[in-house]
Amino acid sequence: MRRLSLLLAFLNMRRTLLIGASLVVTLAIAAPLVLIWSVLYTNAGLQFAIRHIPHRFSGVQLDIIGARGTVAEGLSVERVEIDHDLVHLTFQRIEGRVALMPLMLQTIRVLHGSVGSALIAVKPRSRPPGPGGPVFLPAWMIISAEQGHVGSVTITVPNGFRLEASDIEGVAVIRHRVIRFFQAEGVLEGQVRVSGIGELRAADPIGMEVKGRVDWTPPGQPAWTVHGSVRGDLNALNVVAHVVSPCRADVSGQALALTDRWHWVADAVVQDFDLRAFGLPGVLGHITGHLAGSGDGTGFSAHGPLNPGGLRAGEFDVQFSGAYAHRVLSARRLEVRHAGSGALLRSAGSLAIDGPRLEASGEVSDFRWPLTGARPAVTEGSGSFTLAGVLPYEVHVNGSVRAAGLPQTPLAVSGALGKDGFVFDSAELELFGGHASLRGQVAWSPAETWSVSGRASGINPGALRADLPGSIGFALGISGRGFDARGDLTASFSGLAGKLRGVAASGSGTLTRLRDIWGFKEVRLGLGSARLALDGHLSERLDLRFALSADDLSLLAPGTRGEIKASGTLGGTLAEPVIVASAHGGDFDYDGITLESLDADLDVDPTALKRDSKIDARLRRLSFRGRTLESLAFSLSGPPGAYRAHLTVAATGLSARLDTHGAYAHRVFNGELDALAVNGSGSLHLALERPVGLVVATDQMRIEWLCLTGTPGSMCADAEWSPVAWSTTVMSNQLPLNALTAGMTPGVEYLGTVNALARLSGGATTPLAGTLRAELTDAEIAHRLASRKVERTRIGSGTVTLSATPAVVSLQAELGDGEVGTIHGRIDAQRITAGCMRKPPSSASSRSTRRTSTGPRAISTPTSSSRAPPDRHGSPARSG
């Protein structure tokens, strides 16, 4: 019984021990689970966990204040502060929810979270860096944020730099020494949207490698888009950027000492920069160039060559120093010098982004326009200017210019500079001794146009041309399209009044130029008794009506004498003009040319195949360079398919008559020379042996072999010409010298005969070449003195030979039996080639002797057949 009691007691104790052990094991297992559950699912557990997080680790102090909620269902923290020797971080209004399973792997995986604000304050170093270096998290911890949002971030550095960002979205992984972020986006300074990927490295100083994009749309300004990357640390950050819009440029440089006295250096290759994108005038067009710059907290500077394509003037050397703050670009110094002309602009001022509002002043020196070219219209421009306000900017210019070789002209201009042009309502110029008050505008978009109108008074054209002294006034209006010499132009003037050369001047009218067409509308000019009227246009096609009347041509051109009355119309084309006109005048004297009288009536239409044309022109006593024609008469009649022309010319001791007929078509006259007669004062009577072919055009001329026969000699010739080359053969037999020299020298007659043969050729790019042989017989000069006595000087007889090749010209003369002695000589002259002179050979010699007695000497006299031209390589036939 007792044994049974002991057994039962043992069994009861064993049960109690087993139950106790089970309870202990259950409690050992359940307690941590309950603790973990409490931490994850209860606010008390969260507070318990936060109290047991270390406040200091690796030199970092961590404070978590105002935590509420649960880890599993979401929590919020009023503030988290992290303090390090180099940086102090403050995060406020933190909310988020984390995944539970990764916590087992010491990873905090934030499914979604947000931070109301963050302050990152970089601190100056207070002690040497520790051996371990800075870290972001304990080595055992990883934070992964799959969807994060930060309302605002403020970054400050000890040098005073401050950067604010807002609305930051992104995905990031934070490890012990690295923060990697993906698809991060945010807004800087409330306007600049930034997106990028990259990493931050816990180093001293902080390192980074980031690629991103910047989008900035200032109010009222074009949008900026920049792609770029940064690599390095806060001591030296390498930056590469590609500006995509509103301009195109590649920038590379460095940001240095960002935690201390920060500064930067950069190079920029400008591929396309257009002021029109910024609402500014686009007269400069597309700008390209290369700039080098540097800057710091007080400002920046840049210098280098820029090429504004709109000016078509090449490169400008640009230097700039200024600053940008509070959305205002301030220019302490801007200097622009044109590399080709030396024109210089110096300026200073400010440009506020809002508006944009511009305040600038400066000065210009050595200005010319165009900036390139050998003949600028404006030179020596200098003066000062101011620009103020918002578009359109108020502009004031005071200075002086020199135009077209004129004296320096003071000017004062006030106007408005807009996005598409410049309008000036007041421009005062001191011009040619007078004054001009002008207004107008210049536009470069959507098209290049300009216009000027106003009135000029007291203008003295003598300042431009000394032969036009006087004082005139007139109203003017000029407009055009394009800024070069090929642009369209319209110029009108009215109310012209005053005096030129002491006589009254008047006029009005309009002139136009449209591409290659010049137009005249009601152009009326008067100077004393002279009158000019023009209406119509001139171009490849003609349509012009004109009338000119002047009793004294010296009014139009000093040194000119005569009177003229002419009127008519011009039509057709330049190649085949239709002319209906008449001209009558006389007593002309201009630049050594004199003409006693002119009478001409023309009615010519080479394109009207069934209409008769008519020309009747007569000139009396035409003198030029010592030769005088007593009279010249030309007439033409018939339709173009059967023109008949007649020409008569008379000089002292010589007269000629020519008759021809033929057809005109396609700018070519193709006909025959029917008659040609030459008569001299003695027994000279030569006539065309037979009709010969004749072709005349603007680009060719050909006359077949013709012969003039009669007494006392004969002459044969042919000729061919084109703009590229020409050739002729001339042969004479016993031709009197006075037939060749008639009218050359008043009161002098050249007697004797000449036998000659000449073969000559040349061209536009080739020199004259060929041979000439002339035999003089009984040459004599008869000079009629004022006393009417005739003084005779005998030259004698002999031979003159000329030979010309592309390299050498040779002249040989043998003359004798004359009162002046004998001449035997030869000259060989080497031609100039390749732009250099060559010394003539020394073989040239000449000898002249005076003889007291003379006697006749027989020489052979060649006679040539008039039936055919001589062999081009032979000599004329001879008979003794």
Summary of the structure (lengths in Angstrom):
residues: 880
radius of gyration: 51.7
end to end distance: 196.7
largest distance: 204.0
contacts: 2684
relative contact order: 0.03
helix: 8%
strand: 64%
